[in-house]
């Protein structure tokens, strides 16, 4: 057993253990729909429409064309508007019914937009901006946004109604499925949340389906399970043409399988694509889902070039208690990890990783380059002998080779050799070269050539990367991927390698080379990009290596950590019980002088350095921030719905402009928030969530939390609340129509709680404190009779009868001015009334 441990990994595993405490939401992307294609003959098929109405897992597909400038169902005179009325009727039949609609159409999408916006479906439409994750089905139902339009075809212009299916979904065809080509053709789509399978009714099966019901043919479900596993995505949409009734068993079958769901994350984000050391998995996005059958064991081993995975392996059986989420932490590697050789050519052939090794060569020299300083010069027939490829970890392994190179004579019909050997035979010859000016990755009859053509007398950064798990040979030019292919077996040569020479025919470099490096692992794209801009590889900061811990010490450490956590939890619970939530009181009595945003009184933002940066929040940026804070608290930390933000902050603006304005405003806001510690505005499931931690202070958030105490605030908490709100009403001087309702709510909370605090001060006979509280109440409601009485009481107790009458008369004047009638009680009647009812 490899007994290694680190604090970071221990904390991560604790987070994994705690993740089972939380429920996984039923996101839209967790569901499966069968797509029924609506032909002209189906339009009047009442049995089909009844079937669609009775089943909540049906999506619709239709081909739409133009007939005399009207949008119609292709090969018919059936108007799109008539189809939309049927869809609206379906939605009305059941409040929980979600209906995805797929439109095949070519032309100006604005025409369809104009038809849909005046149709009965318009008020039920859901639109997800590209890049945001799909929300929960519960949200879509509660918001009554249950109809989703997708479009496929040659579209002109942009729509805020239609989702181009290629931008939101990975697609394959069941009738002509070739796994490797799908990955190559759709690598950029692999991280899309949705998965669509077309032509499922045409799946070649081994059984004679005409003699058996389709539910008796296992090929259908097996095909879906296999592709669910290959791509790490549950099939969301399955196209079955006009034969949906025959496939009604599919959704229940798929839903009967448990799934392993998780995310491969690095700092602050999911990775875009993840490889797996599992032969039945091709590639997935950072979010993954795999089916698991009864009695089956799944071993999942994710890897991404340039990252270390924790845990490195997940072993799951169907009999285990399944976690809702299996998180995998991807930690970036150091460039020095896996580095097997590094040559800088500073006047000598020295491997900085293994400086004791000696190297010889022919006709080479060193020269001072105006751009790169000292470099190795290799003219025709010059080379340097590097020796056995085992030294560099190349044979039967993943590897990466990179260098800077400049050619003085690129052969139009021939090879310029950068690195190679003289061995022949399948997989045994190594030639990293230019062939007729094209970067070339050759392993003898196991090669790849890039389409890029290089020029003489220009410095280039070239990288060749091989991944043994996928057989990928890839070439990078100046840090950018310029081509590659999968399925190549590994290099297995044993003969000596040379710089500037390849093949027995004697190909030469004919130029200069600098910073040649070898790794026995595949570098990540970001690492290769950093090398291309000449990032230094720090050799004395070697690969992050965990020190082996003796078994006894390891067990002791785990026991100590467990006991420490138990003690801390006990102390935390004890303190909460003892102080009756005084923690919140203490933090609000003495807010920090920096790293805070204040909403009571005038808006104020003080960054982590203690600087007032309020002026950096322009009106619209400030409005987006306040809307996000208030609605994050109002919606129990769910956040502010992006659709509600758009409709409120950019009311009456065209959808296209709204998306652009929101993106620009959000970008400016996030740049401002960088100046604060432990605060972020994140986008999740169609919401903007204002996230904070302990060191950040916002007066409104503290006040809101105090108001949520079920049994009401204690005296100490009421005093803390008063300290927060005494600066004045919420966002004093700001006039946003949407703010009125929230102002009214928080105003009522302030008045109710300050009246409770005033009653404590009255009992203690503290007229000055009562006067201060009363004045704050009148800031929120200047006609509040109880607050006026508190003023009168405070002045009477202080012996200021004339001032008490002045406050009362001022109130009467305000009352008459606002209400249009005189106040009905005299001063004495007013005082007696409140004394009798106190």
CORJO-V526354 format. One record per residue. RES is the residue in one small letter. PSI is psi in degrees with one decimal (999 if undefined). D_FIRST is the distance of its C-alpha to the first C-alpha in Angstrom with 1 decimal. Layout:
RES;PSI;D_FIRST, RES;PSI;D_FIRST
//
This chain:
x;138.4;0.0, x;98.3;3.8, x;88.8;6.0, x;143.0;9.2, x;150.0;12.3, x;156.4;15.9, x;-42.4;19.0, x;-44.5;20.0, x;-35.9;16.9, x;-44.4;17.1, x;-39.1;20.7, x;-41.2;20.2, x;-33.4;18.0, x;-39.3;20.7, x;-39.1;23.3, x;-43.6;21.6, x;-36.4;21.7, x;-20.6;25.3, x;-23.1;26.3, x;-10.6;26.8, x;-15.1;29.7, x;145.2;31.8, x;144.2;33.7, x;125.5;33.7, x;149.9;37.2, x;86.8;38.8, x;156.5;39.4, x;-36.7;42.0, x;-3.4;39.4, x;-4.2;37.7, x;157.8;40.8, x;133.8;42.2, x;138.3;45.9, x;135.9;47.9, x;116.8;50.5, x;121.8;54.0, x;126.3;56.3, x;112.8;59.8, x;168.2;62.6, x;-35.0;66.3, x;-26.7;66.6, x;-15.5;63.9, x;-37.1;65.7, x;14.8;68.1, x;93.7;65.7, x;-32.8;65.7, x;-41.7;63.2, x;-46.8;60.6, x;-34.0;61.1, x;-39.0;60.9, x;-44.4;57.6, x;-40.4;56.3, x;-35.0;57.6, x;-18.1;56.0, x;127.8;52.5, x;4.5;50.4, x;27.0;48.1, x;129.6;50.9, x;163.0;51.3, x;146.1;54.5, x;139.4;55.1, x;145.6;58.6, x;121.4;60.2, x;133.3;62.6, x;-172.3;65.4, x;137.8;68.7, x;104.0;72.1, x;49.8;75.0, x;9.4;72.6, x;142.1;71.3, x;123.2;67.6, x;162.1;67.6, x;127.5;65.5, x;140.8;65.7, x;31.8;68.5, x;174.9;70.1, x;16.9;72.2, x;117.9;69.7, x;147.2;69.2, x;-37.4;65.8, x;-32.7;67.3, x;-39.0;68.0, x;-38.1;64.4, x;-34.8;63.3, x;-39.2;65.5, x;-40.8;63.8, x;-40.7;60.4, x;-39.2;61.7, x;-40.5;62.9, x;-44.6;59.5, x;-36.6;57.9, x;-21.1;60.7, x;-24.5;60.1, x;124.8;56.9, x;-18.9;55.7, x;3.5;52.0, x;125.8;52.4, x;131.3;50.7, x;101.1;52.3, x;138.9;50.9, x;125.6;53.7, x;121.8;53.3, x;124.0;56.3, x;117.0;56.9, x;144.6;59.5, x;131.2;60.7, x;-162.7;63.0, x;113.7;63.5, x;-19.9;61.0, x;-28.1;63.3, x;-46.3;65.7, x;-38.2;63.2, x;-46.5;62.2, x;-32.9;65.9, x;-42.0;66.2, x;-37.7;63.1, x;-20.7;63.9, x;8.5;67.2, x;169.0;65.9, x;-16.8;64.9, x;-12.7;61.1, x;-38.5;61.2, x;-4.0;60.5, x;6.9;57.4, x;142.5;55.7, x;132.3;52.2, x;132.3;51.3, x;116.6;47.9, x;141.9;48.0, x;135.8;45.8, x;-18.3;42.4, x;153.4;42.3, x;152.4;40.1, x;139.7;41.8, x;-179.6;42.7, x;153.5;42.3, x;-30.2;44.8, x;-41.6;45.9, x;-43.6;47.0, x;-36.9;48.9, x;-46.9;50.6, x;-37.4;51.5, x;-6.1;52.8, x;39.9;54.6, x;82.7;53.3, x;2.1;52.5, x;125.0;53.9, x;123.4;51.9, x;129.7;53.5, x;154.0;51.7, x;145.5;53.6, x;133.9;53.2, x;-177.8;55.8, x;93.2;57.7, x;137.4;58.1, x;137.7;60.4, x;174.3;59.9, x;153.7;57.2, x;147.8;57.0, x;16.4;55.8, x;-42.9;56.0, x;141.5;54.3, x;112.5;50.7, x;119.4;50.5, x;-33.3;48.0, x;-20.9;46.4, x;-13.8;45.6, x;-10.3;43.8, x;142.7;42.2, x;134.8;40.4, x;141.0;42.7, x;163.0;42.5, x;129.5;45.1, x;-19.3;44.5, x;-19.3;47.3, x;63.7;46.0, x;122.1;42.3, x;108.1;40.4, x;-48.7;36.9, x;-37.2;36.4, x;-32.0;39.9, x;-44.3;39.2, x;-46.4;36.3, x;-42.0;38.4, x;-26.3;41.5, x;25.7;40.0, x;-36.5;37.1, x;-17.2;39.0, x;-6.0;39.3, x;-24.6;35.7, x;4.4;35.2, x;145.5;38.3, x;-32.7;37.8, x;157.1;39.9, x;120.1;39.7, x;131.0;42.9, x;118.6;43.5, x;158.1;47.0, x;35.7;49.1, x;-30.2;47.0, x;-17.8;50.1, x;13.8;50.2, x;125.2;46.7, x;127.0;47.1, x;156.3;46.2, x;-8.9;46.1, x;159.0;48.3, x;96.1;52.0, x;-20.4;52.0, x;-22.8;55.7, x;-16.1;55.5, x;150.1;52.6, x;148.2;52.0, x;-27.6;49.3, x;-11.1;47.2, x;-3.8;47.1, x;110.7;45.6, x;-15.7;41.8, x;-34.7;41.8, x;-53.4;42.6, x;-38.8;39.8, x;-40.2;37.3, x;-43.7;38.5, x;-42.5;37.9, x;-41.9;34.4, x;-41.6;33.5, x;-28.4;34.8, x;-44.4;33.4, x;-39.0;30.0, x;-38.9;30.9, x;-0.9;32.1, x;30.3;30.1, x;131.9;33.5, x;132.4;35.3, x;122.6;38.7, x;-36.3;41.2, x;127.2;44.4, x;111.3;45.3, x;121.6;48.7, x;15.0;50.6, x;-137.7;54.1, x;15.6;57.0, x;36.9;55.2, x;-34.5;53.2, x;-33.0;54.5, x;-16.4;52.9, x;22.3;49.4, x;-10.7;49.6, x;-14.4;46.6, x;-49.1;44.1, x;-45.0;43.3, x;-38.1;42.7, x;-47.7;40.5, x;-42.8;38.3, x;-13.2;38.2, x;-12.1;37.1, x;137.2;33.6, x;158.9;30.9, x;149.7;29.5, x;113.4;26.3, x;142.1;27.7, x;-175.5;26.3, x;140.2;26.8, x;110.2;25.1, x;145.1;26.6, x;-167.7;27.0, x;109.8;29.3, x;2.3;32.1, x;158.6;32.0, x;147.7;30.4, x;151.4;29.7, x;-40.3;32.4, x;144.5;30.5, x;130.2;26.9, x;162.2;25.6, x;139.3;23.0, x;44.1;20.8, x;124.0;22.3, x;-20.8;25.3, x;9.5;27.4, x;128.8;27.4, x;-65.6;29.7, x;148.7;29.6, x;170.8;30.0, x;-176.1;31.3, x;-26.8;29.3, x;130.6;30.1, x;156.6;28.7, x;131.4;29.4, x;139.1;28.2, x;154.1;29.6, x;131.2;27.7, x;161.3;29.5, x;134.6;29.3, x;2.6;26.7, x;146.9;25.0, x;132.1;21.3, x;130.4;21.0, x;115.1;18.0, x;123.5;19.2, x;89.9;17.9, x;149.7;20.6, x;147.9;21.4, x;126.1;24.4, x;129.5;25.4, x;-0.7;25.2, x;150.5;22.7, x;133.9;19.1, x;136.9;18.1, x;115.8;16.5, x;156.3;15.0, x;-18.7;14.3, x;140.0;14.5, x;127.2;16.5, x;118.7;16.3, x;137.1;19.7, x;157.8;21.8, x;-21.6;25.5, x;-12.9;25.1, x;155.6;23.0, x;116.4;25.0, x;134.9;25.5, x;151.9;25.4, x;-29.6;28.5, x;135.9;26.6, x;96.8;23.2, x;140.4;23.2, x;125.2;21.2, x;124.1;21.6, x;111.0;22.5, x;123.5;22.4, x;138.7;24.7, x;159.4;23.4, x;147.6;25.4, x;-21.6;27.6, x;-12.4;26.1, x;129.6;22.6, x;3.9;22.4, x;118.6;25.8, x;-18.8;26.3, x;146.9;30.0, x;119.6;32.8, x;123.6;36.5, x;-12.8;39.1, x;42.9;42.0, x;60.9;43.6, x;2.2;46.0, x;160.5;43.4, x;89.1;40.7, x;127.4;37.7, x;111.2;34.1, x;-22.0;33.1, x;-36.8;29.3, x;72.6;30.1, x;-14.2;33.5, x;-13.2;33.7, x;145.2;34.2, x;144.4;37.8, x;141.9;39.4, x;166.9;42.9, x;-172.4;45.1, x;135.0;48.7, x;16.2;51.4, x;164.5;49.1, x;173.6;50.1, x;144.1;49.2, x;156.8;51.5, x;117.1;51.9, x;140.8;51.6, x;-27.1;53.5, x;-39.8;50.6, x;1.2;47.4, x;-143.6;48.6, x;126.9;47.6, x;166.9;46.3, x;128.6;46.0, x;125.8;49.1, x;90.4;48.8, x;-173.4;52.3, x;137.8;53.0, x;18.3;51.6, x;148.9;49.4, x;165.2;45.6, x;129.5;42.7, x;119.9;40.4, x;-27.4;36.7, x;-162.2;35.3, x;133.0;32.5, x;-18.5;30.8, x;-29.5;27.4, x;-31.4;27.9, x;5.5;27.8, x;31.4;24.9, x;-44.9;27.5, x;138.4;27.3, x;42.6;25.4, x;161.2;23.9, x;149.8;24.8, x;165.6;27.0, x;137.4;29.7, x;131.9;32.7, x;154.5;35.3, x;163.4;38.5, x;139.3;41.9, x;143.6;44.7, x;131.1;48.5, x;140.4;50.7, x;-18.2;54.3, x;86.0;55.1, x;122.4;53.3, x;131.2;54.5, x;-34.6;56.1, x;76.5;55.4, x;-172.8;52.6, x;136.4;49.2, x;115.2;48.3, x;129.0;45.1, x;-50.5;42.4, x;136.4;39.5, x;-179.4;39.5, x;-179.6;39.6, x;14.3;42.2, x;143.0;40.2, x;167.5;41.5, x;145.9;40.0, x;125.6;38.1, x;1.9;35.0, x;-22.9;35.7, x;133.8;38.2, x;121.7;37.2, x;103.0;40.0, x;102.2;39.5, x;177.4;43.2, x;133.4;46.3, x;111.4;48.2, x;38.2;51.8, x;-6.5;50.5, x;130.7;47.6, x;136.6;44.0, x;138.2;42.3, x;101.3;38.8, x;132.5;39.1, x;36.5;36.8, x;99.5;39.8, x;25.8;41.0, x;62.9;38.1, x;166.2;39.6, x;137.7;40.4, x;137.5;43.4, x;155.8;44.2, x;-13.9;47.6, x;144.3;47.9, x;123.4;50.5, x;163.4;50.2, x;160.6;53.2, x;150.9;54.2, x;32.7;53.9, x;131.7;51.4, x;128.9;48.0, x;150.6;45.3, x;119.9;41.5, x;139.3;39.8, x;134.0;36.2, x;127.6;34.8, x;134.7;31.5, x;131.4;29.7, x;113.4;27.0, x;-32.0;25.4, x;-34.8;24.4, x;-6.7;28.0, x;25.5;29.8, x;124.4;31.6, x;124.5;33.8, x;145.5;35.2, x;134.8;37.7, x;133.6;38.3, x;120.8;41.6, x;40.4;42.0, x;-6.2;38.9, x;138.8;40.1, x;122.3;38.8, x;9.8;41.7, x;157.7;40.4, x;169.9;37.7, x;154.7;36.9, x;172.3;34.0, x;14.3;33.1, x;130.7;33.2, x;160.7;31.0, x;161.4;29.2, x;136.4;30.9, x;18.6;30.5, x;160.6;33.1, x;-11.6;32.9, x;162.5;36.2, x;144.5;36.7, x;150.9;37.0, x;143.8;40.0, x;127.2;41.0, x;19.8;44.4, x;143.1;44.6, x;141.9;43.7, x;153.2;45.0, x;-19.1;47.3, x;-18.0;50.2, x;41.3;49.6, x;142.5;48.8, x;165.0;48.8, x;-51.5;47.7, x;57.1;51.3, x;-145.1;50.2, x;152.8;47.8, x;147.6;44.1, x;153.2;42.1, x;64.2;38.5, x;124.9;36.7, x;147.3;32.9, x;140.6;30.1, x;148.3;26.6, x;30.3;23.9, x;160.1;23.4, x;126.4;26.1, x;153.1;27.8, x;161.5;28.8, x;-41.8;32.6, x;-38.9;32.9, x;-43.5;31.3, x;-39.2;33.7, x;-39.7;36.6, x;-38.1;35.8, x;-36.8;35.9, x;-22.6;39.2, x;20.8;40.8, x;35.0;39.6, x;136.4;36.8, x;138.3;35.6, x;115.2;32.0, x;106.2;31.0, x;-28.4;29.1, x;-16.9;28.7, x;76.2;26.9, x;174.7;24.0, x;138.7;21.3, x;112.0;19.7, x;126.4;16.6, x;134.2;14.3, x;136.6;13.9, x;137.2;10.6, x;129.1;11.1, x;146.8;10.8, x;-45.1;9.3, x;-42.4;13.0, x;-36.8;14.3, x;-47.8;12.0, x;-42.3;13.3, x;-41.5;16.7, x;-42.9;16.8, x;-42.3;16.2, x;-45.2;18.9, x;-44.9;21.2, x;-42.6;21.1, x;-45.4;21.7, x;-40.0;24.6, x;-43.2;26.0, x;-42.0;26.2, x;-42.5;27.9, x;-43.7;30.3, x;-41.7;31.1, x;-40.7;31.8, x;-46.6;34.1, x;-38.1;36.0, x;-47.1;36.4, x;-42.8;37.9, x;-41.6;40.0, x;-38.6;41.4, x;-41.9;42.2, x;-42.8;44.1, x;-40.4;45.9, x;-6.8;47.0, x;51.1;47.9, x;35.3;46.3, x;-12.1;47.9, x;-45.0;45.1, x;-36.4;46.8, x;-49.1;50.1, x;-41.3;49.0, x;-28.8;47.5, x;-25.2;50.7, x;-36.8;53.1, x;73.2;51.9, x;152.8;50.7, x;158.3;49.3, x;-6.0;51.7, x;174.9;49.5, x;54.3;46.9, x;154.4;49.1, x;126.7;51.2, x;132.3;54.2, x;-17.6;56.1, x;134.9;58.6, x;-146.8;61.8, x;148.3;61.6, x;134.3;58.4, x;135.1;56.5, x;119.0;53.3, x;117.6;52.0, x;-177.3;49.0, x;-18.4;46.2, x;0.1;48.5, x;14.3;51.2, x;139.4;53.4, x;110.0;55.6, x;24.7;54.8, x;-37.7;56.6, x;-19.7;58.9, x;-14.8;56.0, x;93.8;55.7, x;163.3;58.5, x;-46.4;60.1, x;-36.0;58.1, x;-42.7;54.7, x;-41.2;55.6, x;-42.1;56.5, x;-40.7;53.2, x;-50.1;51.3, x;-43.3;53.4, x;-42.8;53.2, x;-42.3;49.4, x;-51.5;49.1, x;-40.8;51.7, x;-25.5;50.4, x;-42.8;46.8, x;-43.7;47.9, x;-38.1;50.4, x;26.0;47.9, x;46.3;45.3, x;9.0;43.1, x;-32.8;43.3, x;-176.7;45.3, x;124.2;48.5, x;130.2;49.0, x;-38.2;49.7, x;-37.5;52.5, x;-36.1;54.1, x;-47.3;53.7, x;-47.2;55.5, x;-27.1;58.2, x;-49.7;58.9, x;-23.5;58.5, x;45.8;59.9, x;133.8;62.4, x;0.2;64.9, x;147.5;63.0, x;144.9;62.2, x;-39.1;58.6, x;-42.3;57.9, x;-34.3;59.0, x;-47.4;57.2, x;-42.5;53.8, x;-45.1;54.6, x;-41.6;56.0, x;-43.1;53.0, x;-43.8;50.6, x;-45.4;52.6, x;-42.7;53.0, x;-38.8;49.3, x;-43.5;48.4, x;-41.0;50.8, x;-44.4;49.5, x;-34.0;45.9, x;-37.6;47.0, x;-39.7;48.8, x;-17.8;45.9, x;-23.9;43.7, x;-0.6;45.9, x;157.8;44.4, x;138.0;41.1, x;45.9;38.8, x;141.9;41.1, x;155.4;40.9, x;108.1;42.8, x;152.6;40.6, x;126.6;41.6, x;126.5;40.0, x;38.6;41.4, x;14.3;44.9, x;152.2;45.0, x;121.9;45.0, x;127.0;43.1, x;106.2;43.8, x;132.8;40.5, x;164.9;40.5, x;-175.2;38.5, x;-38.6;39.7, x;-15.2;41.2, x;139.9;43.6, x;131.6;46.8, x;120.7;49.2, x;-39.6;52.1, x;-41.8;52.6, x;-40.3;49.0, x;-44.3;49.3, x;-41.3;52.6, x;-43.6;51.4, x;-38.6;48.5, x;-36.2;50.9, x;-15.4;53.2, x;-2.8;50.5, x;119.0;50.3, x;-42.1;51.4, x;5.9;53.5, x;161.1;55.1, x;147.0;54.7, x;173.6;55.3, x;-43.9;58.0, x;-39.6;55.4, x;-34.6;53.9, x;-38.4;57.4, x;-38.1;58.1, x;-40.8;55.0, x;-43.5;56.0, x;-39.5;59.5, x;-33.9;58.1, x;-47.0;56.3, x;-4.3;59.3, x;-9.4;62.1, x;-18.3;61.9, x;-178.6;63.8, x;164.2;63.4, x;121.7;60.5, x;57.7;60.8, x;129.7;64.4, x;-4.2;66.6, x;131.2;64.3, x;92.8;65.9, x;126.3;63.5, x;-36.8;64.9, x;-18.0;61.5, x;-17.9;60.9, x;-45.1;63.9, x;-44.3;62.2, x;-38.9;59.2, x;-42.9;61.6, x;-42.5;63.5, x;-51.5;60.5, x;-30.5;59.2, x;-43.1;62.8, x;-39.9;63.2, x;-44.0;60.0, x;-48.4;61.2, x;-47.7;64.6, x;-44.5;63.4, x;-33.7;61.0, x;-30.8;63.4, x;-37.7;66.1, x;-41.1;63.8, x;-40.8;63.2, x;-35.0;66.9, x;-35.8;67.6, x;-45.3;65.5, x;-33.4;67.5, x;-42.8;70.7, x;-34.4;69.9, x;0.0;69.2, x;57.2;72.4, x;80.1;70.8, x;-33.8;73.3, x;-41.7;71.8, x;-38.2;68.4, x;-42.1;70.0, x;-42.8;72.0, x;-44.0;68.9, x;-43.2;67.1, x;-40.8;70.3, x;-37.6;70.6, x;-37.6;67.0, x;-41.9;67.8, x;-22.5;71.0, x;-31.3;69.0, x;-33.8;67.4, x;97.6;70.6, x;0.8;73.8, x;18.5;75.7, x;111.6;73.5, x;-37.7;76.0, x;-36.9;73.6, x;-38.0;72.6, x;-42.4;76.3, x;-39.2;77.0, x;-38.8;74.2, x;-46.8;76.0, x;-46.8;79.3, x;-46.1;77.9, x;-41.4;76.2, x;-35.6;79.5, x;-43.4;81.6, x;-25.3;79.4, x;1.0;79.8, x;18.7;83.6, x;71.8;83.8, x;-39.7;85.8, x;-40.1;87.2, x;-34.2;83.7, x;-44.7;82.6, x;-34.4;85.5, x;-44.8;84.8, x;-41.7;81.2, x;-44.8;82.7, x;-37.4;85.4, x;-40.9;82.9, x;-44.1;80.9, x;-39.3;84.2, x;-43.6;85.0, x;-41.5;81.6, x;-48.8;81.9, x;-38.4;85.3, x;-38.3;84.3, x;-35.2;81.2, x;-14.4;82.6, x;14.8;86.2, x;157.0;87.6, x;150.1;88.2, x;138.0;85.8, x;-15.9;87.4, x;148.7;87.0, x;175.1;88.7, x;-47.8;86.9, x;-41.3;87.9, x;-40.1;87.0, x;-47.7;83.6, x;-43.4;82.9, x;-38.8;84.1, x;-45.5;82.1, x;-29.6;78.8, x;-42.9;79.7, x;-27.6;80.6, x;8.3;77.4, x;999;75.0
//
